Amino acid sequence: MPKSEMPYHFYTDHRFALVVLCIFLIMPMSISKEISIQKYTSVLGTLAATYLSVAIIIKYYTMLTVADHKAPLYSNRISSWASMFSVIPTICFGFQ
């Protein structure tokens, strides 16, 4: 069904989902005086980031190569694998 024909429901709106997430997940973790509850969410967050990284790598290598004669979007190419992995500390810092 095209997006224009889909019925609108308040519970499918992203703003509603964000409010529910904040009230029922983030706020209870923020109210606690003990920081020990954060160890569980830290493990889940690390697993989620690892899953996302692995999924992107798998998707990259399983993409079908399509012959495309358009100009490349980025003129800068990655010069080596080491330079590509140099962004990992920045990503980890941003995640923490």
Contacts in CASP RR format, 6 or more apart in sequence:
PFRMAT RR
TARGET T0000
AUTHOR 0000-0000-0000
METHOD contacts of the structure
MODEL  1
MPKSEMPYHFYTDHRFALVVLCIFLIMPMSISKEISIQKYTSVLGTLAAT
YLSVAIIIKYYTMLTVADHKAPLYSNRISSWASMFSVIPTICFGFQ
10 16 0 8 1.000
11 17 0 8 1.000
29 37 0 8 1.000
29 38 0 8 1.000
29 41 0 8 1.000
45 95 0 8 1.000
49 95 0 8 1.000
78 84 0 8 1.000
END
